[in-house]
Protein backbone atom coordinates (compact mmCIF):
# COMPACT_ATOMS: atom_id res chain seq x y z
CA UNK A 1 0.00 0.00 0.00
CA UNK A 2 1.18 3.48 -0.84
CA UNK A 3 0.37 6.78 0.82
CA UNK A 4 -0.37 9.72 -1.51
CA UNK A 5 -0.49 13.35 -0.37
CA UNK A 6 -3.71 14.74 -1.87
CA UNK A 7 -4.55 17.93 0.00
CA UNK A 8 -3.93 20.16 2.95
CA UNK A 9 -6.38 20.54 5.81
CA UNK A 10 -7.10 24.02 4.42
CA UNK A 11 -8.45 22.40 1.21
CA UNK A 12 -10.91 20.34 3.29
CA UNK A 13 -11.63 22.79 6.07
CA UNK A 14 -15.38 22.27 6.51
CA UNK A 15 -17.80 19.37 6.61
CA UNK A 16 -19.09 18.63 3.14
CA UNK A 17 -15.89 19.79 1.43
CA UNK A 18 -14.44 17.53 -1.25
CA UNK A 19 -11.45 17.52 -3.52
CA UNK A 20 -10.89 15.37 -6.60
CA UNK A 21 -7.29 14.48 -7.41
CA UNK A 22 -5.43 12.24 -9.82
CA UNK A 23 -3.56 9.33 -8.27
CA UNK A 24 -1.54 7.40 -10.84
CA UNK A 25 -4.12 8.00 -13.58
CA UNK A 26 -7.23 7.40 -11.46
CA UNK A 27 -9.39 10.23 -10.17
CA UNK A 28 -10.05 9.91 -6.46
CA UNK A 29 -12.29 12.14 -4.34
CA UNK A 30 -11.67 12.90 -0.69
CA UNK A 31 -14.65 14.05 1.36
CA UNK A 32 -14.78 15.62 4.81
CA UNK A 33 -17.85 14.30 6.62
CA UNK A 34 -18.47 14.95 10.30
CA UNK A 35 -14.76 15.72 10.77
CA UNK A 36 -13.75 12.38 9.25
CA UNK A 37 -12.21 11.84 5.83
CA UNK A 38 -13.34 9.33 3.22
CA UNK A 39 -11.99 8.60 -0.25
CA UNK A 40 -13.72 7.01 -3.24
CA UNK A 41 -12.80 6.66 -6.91
CA UNK A 42 -14.53 9.23 -9.10
CA UNK A 43 -16.18 6.43 -11.06
CA UNK A 44 -19.72 5.07 -11.01
CA UNK A 45 -19.90 1.32 -11.69
CA UNK A 46 -23.13 1.80 -13.66
CA UNK A 47 -21.80 3.59 -16.75
CA UNK A 48 -18.44 5.06 -15.71
CA UNK A 49 -19.85 8.48 -14.81
CA UNK A 50 -17.87 10.92 -12.63
CA UNK A 51 -19.61 9.76 -9.45
CA UNK A 52 -17.97 12.15 -7.00
CA UNK A 53 -18.98 15.24 -8.96
CA UNK A 54 -22.59 14.59 -7.98
CA UNK A 55 -24.67 16.12 -5.21
CA UNK A 56 -23.82 15.28 -1.61
CA UNK A 57 -27.00 14.80 0.44
CA UNK A 58 -28.61 12.52 3.00
CA UNK A 59 -31.59 10.22 2.63
CA UNK A 60 -35.10 9.78 3.91
CA UNK A 61 -36.17 6.67 5.84
CA UNK A 62 -39.34 5.69 7.62
CA UNK A 63 -39.03 6.42 11.34
CA UNK A 64 -39.47 3.96 14.18
CA UNK A 65 -43.20 4.71 14.37
CA UNK A 66 -43.61 3.40 10.80
CA UNK A 67 -45.33 6.61 9.76
CA UNK A 68 -43.06 9.64 10.00
CA UNK A 69 -40.10 10.16 7.69
CA UNK A 70 -36.64 10.99 9.04
CA UNK A 71 -33.71 12.59 7.24
CA UNK A 72 -30.59 10.54 8.02
CA UNK A 73 -26.97 10.35 6.88
CA UNK A 74 -26.83 14.07 6.15
CA UNK A 75 -24.00 14.84 3.69
CA UNK A 76 -23.05 11.13 3.52
CA UNK A 77 -24.76 10.14 0.26
CA UNK A 78 -23.25 10.96 -3.14
CA UNK A 79 -25.63 10.89 -6.11
CA UNK A 80 -24.21 10.01 -9.51
CA UNK A 81 -24.80 13.02 -11.79
CA UNK A 82 -25.67 10.88 -14.82
CA UNK A 83 -28.32 8.42 -13.64
CA UNK A 84 -28.93 9.09 -9.95
CA UNK A 85 -27.31 6.01 -8.41
CA UNK A 86 -26.62 6.75 -4.74
CA UNK A 87 -23.64 5.62 -2.70
CA UNK A 88 -22.72 5.92 0.98
CA UNK A 89 -19.49 7.93 1.00
CA UNK A 90 -18.47 6.45 4.37
CA UNK A 91 -18.53 2.87 3.02
CA UNK A 92 -18.64 2.99 -0.78
CA UNK A 93 -21.83 0.91 -0.93
CA UNK A 94 -24.92 1.57 -3.02
CA UNK A 95 -27.76 2.55 -0.68
CA UNK A 96 -30.31 0.29 -2.44
CA UNK A 97 -28.13 -2.74 -3.15
CA UNK A 98 -25.21 -3.44 -0.79
CA UNK A 99 -23.69 -5.86 -3.34
CA UNK A 100 -22.89 -2.88 -5.59
CA UNK A 101 -20.01 -0.82 -4.29
CA UNK A 102 -17.03 1.30 -5.18
CA UNK A 103 -13.73 1.02 -3.33
CA UNK A 104 -13.42 3.02 -0.12
CA UNK A 105 -9.83 4.07 0.53
CA UNK A 106 -8.27 4.83 3.89
CA UNK A 107 -7.40 8.46 4.55
CA UNK A 108 -4.76 9.63 6.99
CA UNK A 109 -4.10 13.12 8.34
CA UNK A 110 -0.58 14.00 9.45
CA UNK A 111 -0.06 17.56 10.57
CA UNK A 112 -1.67 19.76 7.92
CA UNK A 113 -1.53 17.14 5.17
CA UNK A 114 -4.20 14.70 3.98
CA UNK A 115 -3.14 11.38 2.47
CA UNK A 116 -4.99 8.62 0.64
CA UNK A 117 -3.71 5.11 1.22
CA UNK A 118 -4.14 2.82 -1.73
N, C-alpha and C positions, 0 to 999 in steps of 0.2 A: 504494500500500500504506500502511496505517495501523498505527501501533504503539499497543497498548492495555495499560495497566498492569493486571495481573490478580492479583498477589499480591506478598508480600514473601518474601524468602529464608526467613524464620522459618516461613511457611506451608508451605513445601516443604523442610523441613530435612533429611529423611532419604530415602534410596533407597526407592522404593515409595510415597512420598507422592503424593497427587493433590489437585487442587482443581478444582471445576466452577464456572464463572462465566458470566454472561450478557454477550455482546458483541453489541450492537445487535440484540437479539432472538434470538440463537442461542446455545445453551449450548455452551461449549467447555471441555474438560478439559485441564489441564496436569499432566503426570506428571514426577516426578524418577526417572530410571533411570540407575544407574551414574554419578551426578553430572552427567548431561546432562538437558536438559529437552525434552519433546516435547508437542505440543498436537494434539488431535483434536476434531472436533465430537462432541457427546454424542448421536449419532444412528446407529443401525444401518441400513444400506441394505436389509436384509431386510424388516423391517416397522416401521421407525421407532422401535424400542425405545431406551431410554436406555443406549446401548452402554457408556459410560464408568463406569457405576455397577456394572458387572460385576466379577467376580473377576480379579485380576491374578496371572498364573502364568507358568510356562515351558511347554515342551513336550518330549515324548519322541520321540527319533529312533533309528533303528538305527545302532549304532556302525560304525566302519570295518571291524571284523571280520565284519560281517554277521549277528552273533548277539546280542551284548550291546546293551542299550538304554542311551541316554545322555539325561540331562536337560539341555536347552540353553535358551538365551534366558530364563533365570530372571528373573521380574518384567518381561518384555517383551511378554507376550501378554495381551490383554484379551478376556474371554469375555462375549459378550452375555448379559444375565441372562434374556432371554425364550426364546431358542431355541438358545443355545450356539454361535453363530457366533464364530469366533476371529480376531482381528486383531493384527498386529504393531504395537505402539505406536510403534516407532521409524520406521516407514515408512507406516503406514496401510493396509497390504495384508492381505487375507484370507490365512491361512496355508495354505489348501487350494487356493485359486484366485486367483492373482496379478492376474487381470483384474477382480476385485472389490476395491474399495478405498474408503476414506474419505479426505478431505483431511488432509494432515499440514501443520500450520502451523509456521513458524519461531518460535522463542522466543529472546528476548534477555535477558540479565541485565546490569543497570547498577546498580552499587552494591548496595543491598539490595532492589532492585525487579526483578520479573519481568514481562516484556512479551510479548504475543503479537503477531505481525506478520501482518496479514491484508489 
